[in-house]
């Protein structure tokens, strides 16, 4: 069994809040985490039609069965639960009474913000991180890791990536998407999803995307919100604190999992990945998603941005925290050369600070060039 980095965070959250809310993509391991951390509480799946019907028919009576609380999986399927939970947890002393889990952040957030604000601590369980897989003890290549992705079922070889991801996408579109938003034309949404995959690690141009899909801009924005709320994709915002007039304000689009991204791009082999024109974008998506997972799992504060000005100067990732800015440049080559440090040196000059990190697809570590650290892809696990 793979130990998740969020176990300690989940335990601490239960000590500080009456309700713990565990969100994340479908099949990311939320049920396993809840059963590990909250093993003394009954587990109730509201995906079971009979259980959901009982909870809908007599919500108060349903919750009163669990005097010491319970884990309620896919809680968003019974929205009236949230109103009753407010009364129940407020009438009792102590934290960690109920645990709510669900694969749709939008519905959970919407219901909780209306009824349970201040009573809930959030945990986001994303697909496995490289750090959790301990890359120093595995012979898997970087290309294989990108292709297979980080969902537990594929990592533990319960299913092959070639079969698992197409079925995951089918289930996601036919069930989750329709639950979040009433999308009538699923064929168009599928087209939108694949076009988004082709734009991974690129600036998001909503007008262009709308024209290619054949819908209006508002529809594209609504569909992007669906991808974000169901943890399929996310938007990396531009950094513009001191350059508000010069910065291109469009965000960049990334997917949470590269295995899912490869499947959407019809890349099914290492050879196909290496030959793909999307190879560089896939490597960048891989690294940025690992940075995002690391910061979530390790409770590292600060935000991720990218920087690009109107002259084309760009830094792939900027980590902003109380210590300042940390620029990161990502290169998909197996070797480094002096030209790859150009953007980081520009950043040092403009922002008048030292440091920075170059992450590349090789495996050598702890190198330094002009005060810039150089990390191979496996070292991202400890960043």
C-alpha positions as CSV (number, residue, x, y, z in Angstrom):
1,X,0.0,0.0,0.0
2,X,1.3,3.5,-0.9
3,X,1.2,5.8,2.1
4,X,-0.2,9.2,1.1
5,X,1.5,12.4,2.2
6,X,-1.8,13.9,3.3
7,X,-2.4,11.4,6.1
8,X,-0.9,13.6,8.8
9,X,-2.7,16.7,7.4
10,X,-6.0,14.9,7.5
11,X,-5.5,13.8,11.1
12,X,-4.6,17.4,12.1
13,X,-7.6,18.8,10.2
14,X,-9.9,16.5,12.1
15,X,-8.6,17.8,15.4
16,X,-9.3,21.4,14.4
17,X,-12.7,21.2,12.6
18,X,-16.0,19.6,13.2
19,X,-16.2,18.4,9.7
20,X,-13.4,17.3,7.3
21,X,-14.1,17.6,3.6
22,X,-11.9,15.5,1.3
23,X,-12.1,16.4,-2.4
24,X,-10.2,15.4,-5.4
25,X,-10.6,13.7,-8.8
26,X,-12.5,10.4,-9.2
27,X,-10.3,7.4,-8.4
28,X,-7.5,9.4,-6.7
29,X,-7.7,7.4,-3.5
30,X,-10.1,9.4,-1.4
31,X,-11.9,6.3,-0.1
32,X,-8.7,4.6,0.8
33,X,-7.4,7.7,2.6
34,X,-10.6,8.1,4.6
35,X,-10.6,4.4,5.7
36,X,-7.0,4.7,6.8
37,X,-7.3,7.9,8.7
38,X,-10.9,7.5,10.0
39,X,-11.0,3.7,10.4
40,X,-13.2,4.0,13.6
41,X,-16.0,5.7,11.7
42,X,-18.6,3.9,9.6
43,X,-18.1,4.3,5.8
44,X,-21.3,5.2,3.9
45,X,-21.3,5.5,0.1
46,X,-24.0,7.7,-1.3
47,X,-23.3,6.3,-4.8
48,X,-25.3,3.3,-3.7
49,X,-28.8,4.2,-5.0
50,X,-30.6,2.5,-2.0
51,X,-28.5,4.4,0.6
52,X,-29.0,7.7,-1.3
53,X,-32.7,7.1,-1.5
54,X,-32.9,6.6,2.2
55,X,-30.8,9.7,2.9
56,X,-33.1,11.8,0.7
57,X,-36.4,10.4,2.1
58,X,-35.5,10.9,5.8
59,X,-32.3,12.9,6.0
60,X,-32.5,13.6,9.7
61,X,-33.2,10.0,10.6
62,X,-30.4,8.8,8.3
63,X,-27.8,11.0,10.0
64,X,-29.1,10.1,13.5
65,X,-27.9,6.5,12.9
66,X,-24.4,7.8,13.2
67,X,-24.1,9.1,16.8
68,X,-20.4,9.4,16.6
69,X,-20.2,10.6,13.0
70,X,-19.4,8.8,9.8
71,X,-17.5,9.0,6.5
72,X,-20.1,10.1,3.9
73,X,-18.7,9.4,0.4
74,X,-20.0,11.4,-2.6
75,X,-21.9,13.6,-0.3
76,X,-22.8,16.1,-3.0
77,X,-25.3,13.5,-4.3
78,X,-27.6,14.4,-1.4
79,X,-27.4,18.2,-1.1
80,X,-29.9,18.4,1.8
81,X,-27.4,16.6,4.0
82,X,-25.5,19.9,4.5
83,X,-28.4,21.7,6.1
84,X,-29.0,18.9,8.6
85,X,-25.3,18.5,9.3
86,X,-25.0,22.1,10.5
87,X,-27.6,21.5,13.3
88,X,-26.1,18.1,14.3
89,X,-22.4,19.2,14.6
90,X,-23.4,22.4,16.4
91,X,-25.3,20.5,19.0
92,X,-22.3,18.4,19.9
93,X,-18.9,19.2,21.3
94,X,-15.7,18.0,19.7
95,X,-14.2,18.1,16.2
96,X,-13.8,15.5,13.5
97,X,-17.4,14.4,13.8
98,X,-18.2,13.8,10.1
99,X,-16.0,13.3,7.0
100,X,-17.4,14.3,3.7
101,X,-15.7,13.2,0.5
102,X,-16.5,13.8,-3.1
103,X,-15.1,14.1,-6.6
104,X,-16.8,17.4,-7.5
105,X,-15.3,20.4,-5.9
106,X,-17.9,22.8,-7.3
107,X,-20.9,21.1,-5.8
108,X,-19.2,20.5,-2.5
109,X,-18.0,24.1,-2.2
110,X,-21.3,25.6,-3.2
111,X,-23.3,23.6,-0.7
112,X,-20.8,24.0,2.1
113,X,-20.3,27.7,1.6
114,X,-24.0,28.2,2.2
115,X,-24.5,26.1,5.3
116,X,-21.2,24.9,6.9
117,X,-18.8,27.8,6.5
118,X,-16.4,27.9,9.5
119,X,-17.1,24.3,10.5
120,X,-15.2,22.6,7.7
121,X,-11.5,21.9,7.0
122,X,-10.6,21.0,3.5
123,X,-8.2,18.3,2.2
124,X,-7.5,18.0,-1.6
125,X,-6.3,14.6,-2.6
126,X,-4.8,14.7,-6.1
127,X,-3.3,11.8,-8.0
128,X,-0.2,10.3,-6.5
129,X,2.9,12.5,-6.5
130,X,6.4,11.5,-7.6
131,X,7.5,12.0,-4.0
132,X,4.9,9.4,-2.8
133,X,6.3,6.9,-5.4
134,X,9.9,7.3,-4.2
135,X,11.5,7.8,-7.7
136,X,14.9,6.9,-6.3
137,X,13.9,3.3,-5.9
138,X,12.2,2.6,-9.2
139,X,13.7,1.8,-12.6
140,X,10.8,3.3,-14.5
141,X,11.8,5.9,-17.1
142,X,10.6,9.4,-17.2
143,X,8.7,8.7,-20.4
144,X,7.0,5.7,-18.9
145,X,6.0,7.8,-15.9
146,X,4.5,10.5,-18.0
147,X,2.6,7.9,-20.1
148,X,1.3,5.9,-17.2
149,X,0.4,8.9,-15.1
150,X,-0.3,8.9,-11.3
151,X,-3.7,7.4,-10.7
152,X,-3.4,4.6,-8.0
153,X,-5.2,1.9,-10.1
154,X,-2.6,2.3,-12.9
155,X,0.4,2.8,-10.6
156,X,-0.4,-0.4,-8.7
157,X,-1.1,-2.2,-11.9
158,X,-4.7,-3.1,-11.1
159,X,-5.3,-2.0,-14.7
160,X,-3.2,-1.1,-17.7
161,X,-3.1,2.6,-18.7
162,X,-4.2,1.7,-22.3
163,X,-7.5,0.3,-21.0
164,X,-8.0,2.4,-17.8
165,X,-7.8,5.9,-19.1
166,X,-10.2,5.6,-22.1
167,X,-12.8,4.1,-19.7
168,X,-12.1,6.8,-17.1
169,X,-12.7,9.5,-19.7
170,X,-15.9,7.8,-20.8
171,X,-17.2,7.5,-17.3
172,X,-16.2,11.1,-16.5
173,X,-18.0,12.6,-19.5
174,X,-21.1,10.4,-19.2
175,X,-21.6,10.7,-15.4
176,X,-19.6,13.5,-13.8
177,X,-20.0,16.1,-16.5
178,X,-23.8,15.7,-16.7
179,X,-24.0,15.9,-12.9
180,X,-22.1,19.1,-12.7
181,X,-23.8,20.9,-15.6
182,X,-26.6,20.0,-18.0
183,X,-24.5,19.6,-21.2
184,X,-26.8,18.6,-24.0
185,X,-24.2,18.0,-26.7
186,X,-21.7,15.5,-25.3
187,X,-20.0,15.1,-28.7
188,X,-19.1,18.8,-28.7
189,X,-17.9,18.6,-25.1
190,X,-15.6,15.6,-26.1
191,X,-14.2,17.7,-28.9
192,X,-13.6,20.5,-26.4
193,X,-11.8,18.2,-24.0
194,X,-9.5,16.9,-26.8
195,X,-8.8,20.4,-28.0
196,X,-7.9,21.4,-24.5
197,X,-5.4,18.5,-24.3
198,X,-3.8,19.8,-27.5
199,X,-3.3,23.2,-25.7
200,X,-1.7,21.8,-22.5
201,X,1.1,24.0,-21.2
202,X,0.1,26.8,-23.5
203,X,-1.6,30.2,-23.1
204,X,-5.3,29.8,-23.1
205,X,-7.1,31.6,-25.9
206,X,-10.8,31.4,-25.3
207,X,-11.8,33.0,-28.5
208,X,-9.7,30.6,-30.6
209,X,-11.0,27.6,-28.6
210,X,-14.6,28.7,-29.0
211,X,-14.2,29.0,-32.8
212,X,-12.7,25.6,-33.1
213,X,-15.3,23.9,-30.9
214,X,-18.2,25.8,-32.6
215,X,-19.7,27.4,-29.4
216,X,-19.7,30.8,-27.8
217,X,-17.1,32.2,-25.3
218,X,-19.5,31.8,-22.3
219,X,-19.9,28.1,-23.1
220,X,-16.2,27.6,-23.2
221,X,-15.8,29.4,-19.9
222,X,-18.5,27.3,-18.3
223,X,-16.9,24.1,-19.6
224,X,-13.5,25.1,-18.3
225,X,-15.1,25.6,-14.9
226,X,-16.3,22.0,-15.2
227,X,-12.8,20.7,-15.9
228,X,-11.4,22.7,-12.9
229,X,-14.1,21.7,-10.5
230,X,-13.8,18.0,-11.3
231,X,-9.9,18.1,-11.1
232,X,-9.2,17.3,-14.7
233,X,-7.4,20.5,-15.6
234,X,-6.4,23.8,-13.9
235,X,-5.3,27.3,-15.0
236,X,-1.9,28.7,-14.0
237,X,-2.2,32.5,-13.7
238,X,0.3,35.0,-14.9
239,X,2.5,36.9,-12.4
240,X,1.9,40.6,-12.8
241,X,2.4,42.4,-9.5
242,X,4.9,44.9,-10.9
243,X,4.3,44.6,-14.6
244,X,0.5,45.0,-14.9
245,X,0.7,46.9,-18.1
246,X,3.2,44.7,-19.8
247,X,2.1,41.2,-19.0
248,X,-0.1,39.0,-21.1
249,X,-3.0,38.3,-18.8
250,X,-4.2,34.9,-20.3
251,X,-3.5,31.9,-18.0
252,X,-1.8,28.7,-19.1
253,X,-3.8,25.5,-19.2
254,X,-2.5,22.3,-17.5
255,X,-3.9,18.9,-16.7
256,X,-3.6,17.3,-13.3
257,X,-2.4,13.9,-14.8
258,X,-0.2,13.3,-17.7
259,X,-1.4,9.8,-18.2
260,X,-4.9,11.1,-18.8
261,X,-3.5,13.8,-21.0
262,X,-1.6,11.3,-23.2
263,X,-4.8,9.2,-23.6
264,X,-6.7,12.3,-24.8
265,X,-3.9,13.0,-27.3
266,X,-4.0,9.3,-28.4
267,X,-0.4,8.7,-27.3
268,X,-0.2,5.1,-26.2
269,X,3.5,4.1,-26.3
270,X,6.9,5.5,-25.2
271,X,7.9,5.6,-28.9
272,X,4.8,7.6,-29.7
273,X,5.5,10.0,-26.8
274,X,9.1,10.6,-27.9
275,X,8.1,11.4,-31.4
276,X,5.1,13.5,-30.5
277,X,5.2,17.2,-31.2
278,X,3.6,17.6,-27.7
279,X,6.6,16.0,-26.0
280,X,7.9,19.3,-24.6
281,X,4.5,20.4,-23.4
282,X,3.9,17.0,-21.8
283,X,7.2,17.2,-19.9
284,X,6.3,20.8,-18.7
285,X,2.8,19.7,-17.7
286,X,4.4,16.8,-15.7
287,X,6.8,19.1,-13.8
288,X,4.2,21.9,-13.1
289,X,1.7,19.3,-11.8
290,X,4.3,17.8,-9.5
291,X,5.0,21.3,-8.1
292,X,1.3,21.8,-7.6
293,X,0.9,18.4,-5.8
294,X,4.0,18.9,-3.7
295,X,2.7,22.2,-2.4
296,X,-0.7,20.8,-1.6
297,X,0.6,17.6,0.1
298,X,3.3,19.3,2.2
299,X,1.2,22.3,3.2
300,X,3.6,24.7,1.6
301,X,2.2,28.2,1.5
302,X,2.5,30.5,-1.5
303,X,1.2,30.5,-5.0
304,X,2.4,29.3,-8.4
305,X,2.5,31.6,-11.4
306,X,4.2,31.9,-14.8
307,X,5.7,35.1,-16.2
308,X,5.6,36.4,-19.8
309,X,5.9,40.0,-20.9
310,X,4.9,41.7,-24.1
311,X,8.4,41.3,-25.5
312,X,8.3,37.5,-25.1
313,X,10.5,37.2,-22.0
314,X,9.2,34.2,-20.1
315,X,9.8,32.1,-17.0
316,X,7.8,28.8,-16.8
317,X,7.0,28.9,-13.1
318,X,7.3,31.4,-10.3
319,X,6.7,30.4,-6.7
320,X,5.7,33.4,-4.7
321,X,5.8,33.1,-0.9
322,X,6.8,35.3,2.1
323,X,10.5,34.8,1.2
324,X,10.0,36.3,-2.2
325,X,10.0,34.9,-5.7
326,X,11.6,31.6,-6.9
327,X,11.8,31.3,-10.7
328,X,11.8,27.9,-12.3
329,X,12.6,27.1,-15.9
330,X,11.6,23.7,-17.4
331,X,13.5,22.0,-20.3
332,X,12.6,18.7,-21.8
333,X,16.2,17.9,-23.1
334,X,18.3,15.2,-21.5
335,X,21.3,17.5,-21.3
336,X,21.9,21.1,-20.3
337,X,23.7,23.9,-22.1
338,X,24.3,27.6,-21.4
339,X,21.4,28.8,-23.6
340,X,18.9,27.2,-21.3
341,X,19.8,29.7,-18.5
342,X,18.9,32.7,-20.6
343,X,15.4,33.3,-19.1
344,X,16.5,32.8,-15.5
345,X,19.4,35.2,-15.9
346,X,17.0,37.8,-17.4
347,X,14.7,37.3,-14.4
348,X,17.6,37.8,-12.0
349,X,18.5,41.0,-13.7
350,X,15.0,42.5,-13.9
351,X,13.9,41.4,-10.4
352,X,17.3,42.1,-8.9
353,X,17.6,38.8,-7.1
354,X,19.9,35.7,-7.1
355,X,18.9,32.1,-7.5
356,X,16.5,30.1,-9.6
357,X,16.1,26.5,-10.7
358,X,16.5,24.8,-14.0
359,X,14.6,21.4,-14.2
360,X,15.5,19.2,-17.1
361,X,14.8,15.6,-18.3
362,X,18.2,14.2,-17.3
363,X,19.0,12.7,-14.0
364,X,22.1,14.5,-12.7
365,X,21.5,16.6,-9.6
366,X,23.0,19.3,-7.4
367,X,24.6,21.2,-10.2
368,X,24.9,24.9,-10.2
369,X,25.5,27.4,-13.0
370,X,25.8,31.1,-12.0
371,X,24.0,30.6,-8.8
372,X,21.1,28.7,-10.5
373,X,20.4,25.2,-9.3
374,X,20.0,22.4,-11.8
375,X,17.7,19.4,-11.0
376,X,17.0,16.3,-12.9
377,X,13.4,15.2,-13.3
378,X,13.5,12.7,-10.3
379,X,14.6,15.5,-8.0
380,X,11.3,17.3,-8.4
381,X,10.0,15.0,-5.8
382,X,11.9,16.8,-3.1
383,X,11.4,20.3,-4.3
